[in-house]
Amino acid sequence: MKIAEKMDEEYYLAADKFFAANRPVGLTFDDISLSTRYSEFLPSETKLVTRLSDQVELQVPIISADMDTVTEGRMAIEMALMGGLGLIHYNLSKDQQLKEVEKVKYHVHGLIQEPIKVKPNEKIGDVIEMIERRNFSFRTFPVVDDDDKLVGMLEGRVVQARYKDTLVSDAMKGRDQLIAIKEKELKDDPIKVADQFFNEHIGINKLLVVNEKDQLRGLFTLTDIGRIINEEQSFIRPARDADFRLLCGAAISTDRNADGSLNKEAIISHVGSLVDRGLDVVAVSTAHGFSKGVGEAVRLVRGEFPDLTIIAGNVTSAEGVAFLADAGVNAVKVGQGPGSICTTRIVAGVGIPQMTALYVASKAAEAKGVKILADGGISKSGDIVKALTLADAVICGGILAGCREAPGRIIEINGKSYKQYRGMGSLEAMADGSAARYGHKQQDVNRKATAEGVEALKEVSGPVQKVVLNLIGGLRSGLGYLGADDLTSLKARARYIRVSPAGQQESKTHDVIEVKSEGKR
């Protein structure tokens, strides 16, 4: 063996040797660094596809957390459009959760499904007032009757103050002058259909979509289609099901009867309703997944829905992974206490630093043929690279909580905008429905429950797309440095070294005053 190879083998260790050499110390992301390897691939050539099951394939291994300040319909839509997955939380009524899932499954990329409409008996002045009140940047509107039937189009050129007393019906372009497409004609690739339409109809910048009764079902705009076509020519690929719909996941609780037994009827009924809406992934989410109740719930769901992809957790042990695998899961959430708003390790004194937990879990997962998901503690793209040397995907909460698509309310402090972000183990979240996740009865939250999470604020960080693109860029760079062209080879090629506190400090920017550039204007 050459001296160079021997030195690398002795100092930069594969996972089995590295974690064994560091026991019984628990290690997390900043405790380790990865060694670079010979590469024949550019970061842009790497593939990020991963599978949660035979039925569910993600184009990007990033999942938004089932937290009530992170994932509802809007977040899940954007995550799927970016190639990932959103897990809709269960601090909602069952009916509301179903509606959030429907938003995702019935979303047509690029189609504005609820366009702003006007009625023929309105005056132009009323339309102008609405534009100013709601600060719209557009002035063209479909015109519909009381049954939502398309009757015309009000064009921006006539939406002027001089016509304020004119009725919309007298100023609009009539239905006989409009070109609309039937919903069923969109088929499996609505973007392609819309793009072809705009190429064939130069000068038209809106494509109206109607149903068989000529009721308005939405519209495409030339601007949106052009942007989407440009994106899809890059590496962005939405995560879709076999029917071309966006993938969607949702969390459920382990409902209990008054005597403490599992409420089987309620669970099966709700999961059945979710599946009827097209749900792809169900997550049985609790803080302690290595427990009788979670095992019972997983076996119940698996027995009734043999083809449904099931995630369960959370665990941090090989036994926990094996237990859930035997119960019937496809993927296991790994992580207890690493989240930025989680206090489980402080309050309960339990939990394992995340990289050690992932390594131990990965050995059991490999033996049982299930996937593992790194849930919690992800604060930067480098953490994702490290996690994916052992896991099949990561679940992100805090890093997405500041996005405008997250459901947390916006708070302004000293001129800066922040979004509410709270742990599902906070008293406030448990009072809103997540008490069972931490082993408490809902009625006992205020009297007996001890919080295992806090309420916090995250600075508003812009759209999900921007945040996820930055994470994807860092992940691709990591694969490039390790000479890995996909996530399977990343696992095989990963070599670890433990980092000292001084090494951790060295990893960050230091001894400079950082200047943030806005780029050329």
C-alpha positions as semicolon CSV with decimal commas, in nm:
position;residue;x (nm);y (nm);z (nm)
1;M;0,000;0,000;0,000
2;K;0,128;0,346;-0,088
3;I;0,224;0,574;0,200
4;A;-0,038;0,834;0,104
5;E;-0,319;0,578;0,100
6;K;-0,202;0,429;0,428
7;M;-0,201;0,769;0,599
8;D;-0,551;0,845;0,480
9;E;-0,678;0,506;0,596
10;E;-0,529;0,551;0,941
11;Y;-0,653;0,905;1,003
12;Y;-0,975;0,939;0,801
13;L;-1,198;0,649;0,898
14;A;-1,502;0,483;0,745
15;A;-1,819;0,493;0,957
16;D;-1,781;0,152;1,125
17;K;-1,427;0,220;1,243
18;F;-1,485;0,587;1,325
19;F;-1,790;0,555;1,549
20;A;-1,649;0,245;1,721
21;A;-1,326;0,431;1,793
22;N;-1,517;0,722;1,950
23;R;-1,752;0,531;2,177
24;P;-1,890;0,587;2,435
25;V;-1,886;0,958;2,336
26;G;-2,190;1,080;2,147
27;L;-2,110;1,298;1,845
28;T;-2,317;1,547;1,654
29;F;-2,268;1,746;1,334
30;D;-2,010;2,001;1,447
31;D;-1,805;1,729;1,620
32;I;-1,701;1,577;1,288
33;S;-1,575;1,672;0,946
34;L;-1,560;1,474;0,624
35;S;-1,244;1,407;0,430
36;T;-1,227;1,498;0,062
37;R;-1,186;1,215;-0,190
38;Y;-1,073;1,188;-0,551
39;S;-1,355;1,307;-0,777
40;E;-1,447;1,269;-1,141
41;F;-1,777;1,456;-1,105
42;L;-1,876;1,820;-1,096
43;P;-2,130;1,916;-0,827
44;S;-2,380;1,997;-1,102
45;E;-2,360;1,636;-1,226
46;T;-2,462;1,479;-0,896
47;K;-2,799;1,310;-0,848
48;L;-2,998;1,366;-0,530
49;V;-3,278;1,112;-0,580
50;T;-3,377;0,906;-0,276
51;R;-3,656;0,664;-0,189
52;L;-3,874;0,638;0,120
53;S;-4,040;0,322;-0,014
54;D;-4,102;0,139;-0,339
55;Q;-4,389;0,380;-0,405
56;V;-4,235;0,712;-0,298
57;E;-3,932;0,862;-0,468
58;L;-3,803;1,211;-0,386
59;Q;-3,591;1,414;-0,625
60;V;-3,429;1,591;-0,328
61;P;-3,373;1,427;0,015
62;I;-3,529;1,711;0,215
63;I;-3,857;1,689;0,410
64;S;-4,027;1,972;0,596
65;A;-4,116;1,885;0,956
66;D;-4,467;1,805;1,078
67;M;-4,471;2,110;1,306
68;D;-4,754;2,361;1,332
69;T;-4,523;2,653;1,255
70;V;-4,355;2,478;0,961
71;T;-4,578;2,265;0,738
72;E;-4,929;2,312;0,609
73;G;-5,052;2,306;0,250
74;R;-4,847;2,598;0,114
75;M;-4,520;2,463;0,252
76;A;-4,597;2,109;0,132
77;I;-4,670;2,238;-0,220
78;E;-4,342;2,428;-0,240
79;M;-4,143;2,137;-0,097
80;A;-4,289;1,898;-0,356
81;L;-4,227;2,147;-0,637
82;M;-3,862;2,157;-0,528
83;G;-3,845;1,777;-0,536
84;G;-3,886;1,714;-0,162
85;L;-4,180;1,639;0,066
86;G;-4,389;1,819;0,325
87;L;-4,539;1,648;0,630
88;I;-4,855;1,835;0,729
89;H;-4,884;1,858;1,107
90;Y;-5,180;1,731;1,311
91;N;-5,242;2,032;1,536
92;L;-5,546;2,088;1,316
93;S;-5,897;1,957;1,314
94;K;-5,918;1,639;1,109
95;D;-6,130;1,819;0,849
96;Q;-5,878;2,100;0,820
97;Q;-5,590;1,857;0,778
98;L;-5,782;1,688;0,497
99;K;-5,826;2,028;0,329
100;E;-5,454;2,099;0,357
101;V;-5,375;1,764;0,192
102;E;-5,628;1,840;-0,082
103;K;-5,452;2,170;-0,155
104;V;-5,134;1,979;-0,230
105;K;-5,280;1,684;-0,422
106;Y;-5,506;1,900;-0,640
107;H;-5,242;2,164;-0,707
108;V;-5,152;2,196;-1,074
109;H;-4,808;2,348;-1,116
110;G;-4,831;2,689;-1,280
111;L;-5,213;2,692;-1,266
112;I;-5,364;2,971;-1,059
113;Q;-5,650;2,768;-0,921
114;E;-5,834;3,052;-0,748
115;P;-5,783;3,356;-0,972
116;I;-5,930;3,689;-0,870
117;K;-6,258;3,724;-1,060
118;V;-6,508;4,004;-1,112
119;K;-6,881;4,002;-1,186
120;P;-7,041;4,158;-1,498
121;N;-7,266;4,386;-1,291
122;E;-6,973;4,550;-1,108
123;K;-6,847;4,893;-1,206
124;I;-6,492;4,958;-1,326
125;G;-6,457;5,194;-1,028
126;D;-6,524;4,905;-0,790
127;V;-6,250;4,701;-0,961
128;I;-6,002;4,989;-0,933
129;E;-6,084;5,025;-0,565
130;M;-6,021;4,651;-0,510
131;I;-5,686;4,673;-0,692
132;E;-5,574;4,963;-0,473
133;R;-5,707;4,811;-0,151
134;R;-5,542;4,474;-0,207
135;N;-5,231;4,617;-0,376
136;F;-5,259;4,398;-0,687
137;S;-4,982;4,427;-0,945
138;F;-5,217;4,319;-1,228
139;R;-5,529;4,473;-1,383
140;T;-5,676;4,193;-1,599
141;F;-5,955;3,975;-1,456
142;P;-6,176;3,687;-1,573
143;V;-6,547;3,773;-1,554
144;V;-6,788;3,509;-1,421
145;D;-7,158;3,492;-1,339
146;D;-7,311;3,380;-1,009
147;D;-7,256;3,012;-1,105
148;D;-6,886;3,077;-1,174
149;K;-6,947;3,035;-1,546
150;L;-6,698;3,222;-1,765
151;V;-6,866;3,515;-1,944
152;G;-6,573;3,735;-2,042
153;M;-6,238;3,895;-1,964
154;L;-6,183;4,247;-1,828
155;E;-5,857;4,370;-1,979
156;G;-5,621;4,611;-1,808
157;R;-5,645;4,872;-2,086
158;V;-6,005;4,956;-1,983
159;V;-5,945;4,952;-1,607
160;Q;-5,899;5,327;-1,591
161;A;-6,049;5,604;-1,381
162;R;-6,217;5,759;-1,687
163;Y;-6,437;5,446;-1,713
164;K;-6,511;5,417;-1,342
165;D;-6,888;5,438;-1,389
166;T;-6,893;5,184;-1,673
167;L;-7,021;4,834;-1,600
168;V;-6,778;4,546;-1,641
169;S;-7,026;4,382;-1,883
170;D;-7,001;4,687;-2,114
171;A;-6,619;4,699;-2,107
172;M;-6,519;4,332;-2,111
173;K;-6,420;4,111;-2,400
174;G;-6,705;3,862;-2,443
175;R;-6,689;3,485;-2,401
176;D;-6,711;3,433;-2,779
177;Q;-6,383;3,621;-2,818
178;L;-6,193;3,415;-2,559
179;I;-5,992;3,097;-2,603
180;A;-6,019;2,858;-2,310
181;I;-5,901;2,502;-2,257
182;K;-6,090;2,221;-2,090
183;E;-5,950;2,086;-1,764
184;K;-5,923;1,732;-1,901
185;E;-5,702;1,854;-2,188
186;L;-5,422;1,933;-1,942
187;K;-5,357;1,558;-1,913
188;D;-5,034;1,452;-1,744
189;D;-4,819;1,753;-1,830
190;P;-5,009;2,083;-1,789
191;I;-4,691;2,291;-1,822
192;K;-4,620;2,141;-2,165
193;V;-4,982;2,202;-2,276
194;A;-4,976;2,564;-2,155
195;D;-4,634;2,629;-2,311
196;Q;-4,754;2,492;-2,645
197;F;-5,063;2,714;-2,627
198;F;-4,860;3,032;-2,570
199;N;-4,623;2,938;-2,853
200;E;-4,918;2,894;-3,089
201;H;-5,104;3,209;-2,977
202;I;-4,853;3,493;-2,990
203;G;-4,981;3,800;-2,808
204;I;-5,209;3,614;-2,566
205;N;-5,061;3,610;-2,216
206;K;-5,337;3,431;-2,022
207;L;-5,480;3,082;-2,077
208;L;-5,818;3,025;-1,913
209;V;-5,912;2,676;-1,791
210;V;-6,277;2,568;-1,767
211;N;-6,466;2,249;-1,685
212;E;-6,734;2,075;-1,893
213;K;-6,993;2,327;-1,772
214;D;-6,768;2,617;-1,882
215;Q;-6,712;2,715;-1,520
216;L;-6,376;2,880;-1,455
217;R;-6,126;2,640;-1,297
218;G;-5,813;2,854;-1,316
219;L;-5,569;3,024;-1,547
220;F;-5,210;3,009;-1,662
221;T;-5,001;3,320;-1,729
222;L;-4,728;3,344;-1,991
223;T;-4,486;3,485;-1,732
224;D;-4,533;3,195;-1,489
225;I;-4,497;2,930;-1,761
226;G;-4,177;3,091;-1,891
227;R;-4,029;3,091;-1,540
228;I;-4,125;2,726;-1,480
229;I;-3,984;2,612;-1,815
230;N;-3,653;2,779;-1,730
231;E;-3,649;2,610;-1,388
232;E;-3,728;2,266;-1,526
233;Q;-3,443;2,297;-1,773
234;S;-3,215;2,317;-1,471
235;F;-3,198;2,046;-1,206
236;I;-3,531;2,114;-1,036
237;R;-3,774;1,825;-1,073
238;P;-4,099;1,817;-0,873
239;A;-4,177;1,509;-0,662
240;R;-4,487;1,351;-0,812
241;D;-4,701;1,041;-0,775
242;A;-4,799;0,797;-1,051
243;D;-5,088;1,029;-1,150
244;F;-4,858;1,331;-1,190
245;R;-4,987;1,493;-0,870
246;L;-4,748;1,643;-0,616
247;L;-4,640;1,412;-0,335
248;C;-4,780;1,489;0,009
249;G;-4,735;1,352;0,359
250;A;-4,926;1,408;0,682
251;A;-4,872;1,321;1,046
252;I;-5,128;1,150;1,266
253;S;-5,153;1,109;1,643
254;T;-5,214;0,787;1,831
255;D;-5,573;0,865;1,933
256;R;-5,680;0,709;2,263
257;N;-6,008;0,609;2,421
258;A;-6,098;0,715;2,776
259;D;-5,952;0,389;2,913
260;G;-5,618;0,452;2,743
261;S;-5,662;0,197;2,465
262;L;-5,595;0,287;2,102
263;N;-5,895;0,440;1,928
264;K;-5,868;0,213;1,627
265;E;-6,186;0,331;1,457
266;A;-6,083;0,698;1,469
267;I;-5,733;0,627;1,338
268;I;-5,848;0,404;1,052
269;S;-6,127;0,644;0,958
270;H;-5,895;0,944;0,942
271;V;-5,612;0,766;0,759
272;G;-5,871;0,629;0,516
273;S;-5,995;0,982;0,448
274;L;-5,638;1,102;0,392
275;V;-5,571;0,815;0,150
276;D;-5,893;0,895;-0,034
277;R;-5,753;1,245;-0,090
278;G;-5,439;1,093;-0,240
279;L;-5,202;1,103;0,057
280;D;-4,869;0,937;-0,023
281;V;-4,701;0,921;0,319
282;V;-4,841;0,898;0,669
283;A;-4,619;0,970;0,971
284;V;-4,700;0,830;1,315
285;S;-4,520;1,104;1,503
286;T;-4,440;1,097;1,874
287;A;-4,143;1,200;2,083
288;H;-4,090;0,837;2,194
289;G;-4,140;0,603;1,901
290;F;-3,999;0,296;2,076
291;S;-4,324;0,243;2,264
292;K;-4,620;0,005;2,271
293;G;-4,872;0,260;2,149
294;V;-4,671;0,360;1,843
295;G;-4,609;-0,003;1,755
296;E;-4,981;-0,077;1,781
297;A;-5,069;0,223;1,567
298;V;-4,820;0,128;1,296
299;R;-4,942;-0,233;1,286
300;L;-5,301;-0,110;1,268
301;V;-5,233;0,125;0,975
302;R;-5,016;-0,129;0,795
303;G;-5,286;-0,395;0,828
304;E;-5,553;-0,169;0,677
305;F;-5,335;0,004;0,415
306;P;-5,074;-0,246;0,296
307;D;-4,940;-0,022;0,016
308;L;-4,925;0,308;0,208
309;T;-4,580;0,447;0,288
310;I;-4,550;0,475;0,668
311;I;-4,298;0,680;0,864
312;A;-4,277;0,652;1,242
313;G;-4,058;0,780;1,520
314;N;-3,878;0,924;1,689
315;V;-3,606;0,689;1,811
316;T;-3,232;0,699;1,873
317;S;-3,148;0,331;1,919
318;A;-3,100;0,025;1,699
319;E;-3,366;-0,156;1,902
320;G;-3,609;0,126;1,835
321;V;-3,549;0,103;1,461
322;A;-3,590;-0,276;1,463
323;F;-3,910;-0,247;1,669
324;L;-4,072;-0,008;1,422
325;A;-3,945;-0,205;1,122
326;D;-4,107;-0,519;1,261
327;A;-4,430;-0,324;1,312
328;G;-4,437;-0,240;0,942
329;V;-4,281;0,103;0,877
330;N;-4,098;0,200;0,560
331;A;-3,890;0,472;0,723
332;V;-3,793;0,569;1,077
333;K;-3,744;0,920;1,213
334;V;-3,422;0,942;1,413
335;G;-3,366;1,223;1,663
336;Q;-3,457;1,303;2,020
337;G;-3,361;1,646;2,143
338;P;-3,142;1,790;1,862
339;G;-3,391;2,054;1,745
340;S;-3,321;2,420;1,813
341;I;-3,649;2,459;2,005
342;C;-3,646;2,116;2,172
343;T;-3,561;2,081;2,543
344;T;-3,613;1,706;2,584
345;R;-3,250;1,643;2,679
346;I;-3,262;1,917;2,940
347;V;-3,602;1,831;3,083
348;A;-3,595;1,451;3,063
349;G;-3,220;1,391;3,053
350;V;-3,248;1,162;2,751
351;G;-3,143;1,177;2,388
352;I;-2,834;1,094;2,183
353;P;-2,620;1,340;1,984
354;Q;-2,743;1,314;1,631
355;M;-2,455;1,166;1,429
356;T;-2,401;0,883;1,677
357;A;-2,776;0,817;1,685
358;L;-2,784;0,805;1,305
359;Y;-2,494;0,561;1,287
360;V;-2,648;0,320;1,539
361;A;-2,988;0,349;1,372
362;S;-2,840;0,297;1,025
363;K;-2,699;-0,044;1,117
364;A;-3,038;-0,171;1,230
365;A;-3,211;-0,010;0,930
366;E;-2,974;-0,183;0,690
367;A;-3,042;-0,520;0,854
368;K;-3,419;-0,466;0,847
369;G;-3,444;-0,312;0,500
370;V;-3,598;0,020;0,607
371;K;-3,495;0,382;0,557
372;I;-3,394;0,632;0,824
373;L;-3,463;1,005;0,831
374;A;-3,240;1,247;1,022
375;D;-3,491;1,456;1,215
376;G;-3,363;1,767;1,392
377;G;-3,050;1,972;1,442
378;I;-3,003;2,070;1,076
379;S;-2,890;2,432;1,074
380;K;-2,682;2,447;0,753
381;S;-2,625;2,257;0,430
382;G;-2,307;2,096;0,563
383;D;-2,515;1,925;0,832
384;I;-2,728;1,772;0,557
385;V;-2,420;1,632;0,382
386;K;-2,298;1,475;0,706
387;A;-2,643;1,336;0,792
388;L;-2,683;1,177;0,449
389;T;-2,364;0,979;0,487
390;L;-2,582;0,766;0,718
391;A;-2,947;0,860;0,654
392;D;-3,170;0,849;0,346
393;A;-3,323;1,196;0,390
394;V;-3,333;1,481;0,639
395;I;-3,628;1,647;0,810
396;C;-3,593;2,023;0,856
397;G;-3,787;2,250;1,090
398;G;-3,611;2,564;1,206
399;I;-3,425;2,620;0,881
400;L;-3,762;2,646;0,700
401;A;-3,967;2,815;0,973
402;G;-3,877;3,166;0,859
403;C;-4,000;3,107;0,503
404;R;-4,307;3,298;0,393
405;E;-4,486;2,969;0,316
406;A;-4,457;2,853;0,679
407;P;-4,782;2,896;0,876
408;G;-4,630;3,081;1,174
409;R;-4,761;3,432;1,228
410;I;-4,536;3,727;1,142
411;I;-4,422;3,963;1,419
412;E;-4,242;4,294;1,362
413;I;-3,979;4,401;1,617
414;N;-3,771;4,716;1,572
415;G;-3,836;4,724;1,201
416;K;-3,744;4,358;1,143
417;S;-3,992;4,086;1,056
418;Y;-3,993;3,753;1,241
419;K;-4,204;3,440;1,225
420;Q;-4,332;3,245;1,521
421;Y;-4,154;2,910;1,564
422;R;-4,233;2,672;1,845
423;G;-4,148;2,322;1,952
424;M;-4,432;2,073;1,938
425;G;-4,345;2,000;2,300
426;S;-4,401;2,360;2,408
427;L;-4,700;2,412;2,635
428;E;-4,868;2,626;2,371
429;A;-4,835;2,362;2,099
430;M;-4,946;2,082;2,332
431;A;-5,251;2,286;2,431
432;D;-5,333;2,316;2,061
433;G;-5,330;1,940;2,007
434;S;-4,984;1,780;2,025
435;A;-4,998;1,664;2,389
436;A;-5,027;1,296;2,289
437;R;-4,698;1,329;2,105
438;Y;-4,530;1,369;2,445
439;G;-4,735;1,112;2,635
440;H;-4,982;1,355;2,797
441;K;-5,360;1,360;2,795
442;Q;-5,496;1,672;2,629
443;Q;-5,696;1,774;2,937
444;D;-5,387;1,747;3,159
445;V;-5,162;1,987;2,965
446;N;-5,202;2,287;3,192
447;R;-5,192;2,087;3,519
448;K;-4,943;1,804;3,473
449;A;-4,743;1,851;3,153
450;T;-4,383;1,969;3,157
451;A;-4,278;2,148;2,841
452;E;-4,018;1,978;2,622
453;G;-3,991;2,268;2,381
454;V;-3,997;2,646;2,368
455;E;-4,163;2,923;2,170
456;A;-3,922;3,128;1,961
457;L;-3,889;3,362;1,665
458;K;-3,715;3,312;1,331
459;E;-3,620;3,606;1,113
460;V;-3,825;3,600;0,792
461;S;-3,602;3,437;0,532
462;G;-3,793;3,471;0,207
463;P;-3,947;3,197;-0,010
464;V;-3,894;2,823;0,038
465;Q;-3,746;2,798;-0,310
466;K;-3,457;3,028;-0,220
467;V;-3,379;2,844;0,105
468;V;-3,401;2,496;-0,047
469;L;-3,190;2,596;-0,348
470;N;-2,915;2,707;-0,109
471;L;-2,937;2,375;0,075
472;I;-2,927;2,182;-0,252
473;G;-2,624;2,381;-0,366
474;G;-2,434;2,297;-0,047
475;L;-2,537;1,931;-0,071
476;R;-2,413;1,907;-0,428
477;S;-2,084;2,066;-0,327
478;G;-2,045;1,809;-0,051
479;L;-2,100;1,522;-0,294
480;G;-1,851;1,679;-0,531
481;Y;-1,581;1,701;-0,263
482;L;-1,628;1,333;-0,177
483;G;-1,626;1,219;-0,540
484;A;-1,981;1,088;-0,505
485;D;-2,223;1,117;-0,793
486;D;-2,528;1,012;-0,591
487;L;-2,643;0,953;-0,233
488;T;-2,554;0,582;-0,236
489;S;-2,192;0,654;-0,325
490;L;-2,187;0,935;-0,065
491;K;-2,245;0,675;0,206
492;A;-1,978;0,444;0,065
493;R;-1,715;0,717;0,023
494;A;-1,765;0,905;0,351
495;R;-1,455;0,922;0,574
496;Y;-1,476;1,095;0,912
497;I;-1,250;1,272;1,153
498;R;-1,337;1,414;1,493
499;V;-1,297;1,790;1,531
500;S;-1,164;1,966;1,840
501;P;-1,327;2,283;1,978
502;A;-1,048;2,482;1,812
503;G;-1,117;2,295;1,487
504;Q;-1,485;2,383;1,515
505;Q;-1,393;2,749;1,552
506;E;-1,156;2,723;1,257
507;S;-1,441;2,585;1,043
508;K;-1,633;2,910;1,074
509;T;-1,540;3,247;0,933
510;H;-1,297;3,412;1,174
511;D;-1,067;3,710;1,219
512;V;-1,262;3,915;0,965
513;I;-1,552;4,156;0,952
514;E;-1,793;3,997;0,707
515;V;-1,947;4,221;0,445
516;K;-2,271;4,102;0,288
517;S;-2,288;4,184;-0,081
518;E;-2,619;4,235;-0,257
519;G;-2,450;4,168;-0,591
520;K;-2,447;4,395;-0,895
521;R;-2,752;4,604;-0,950
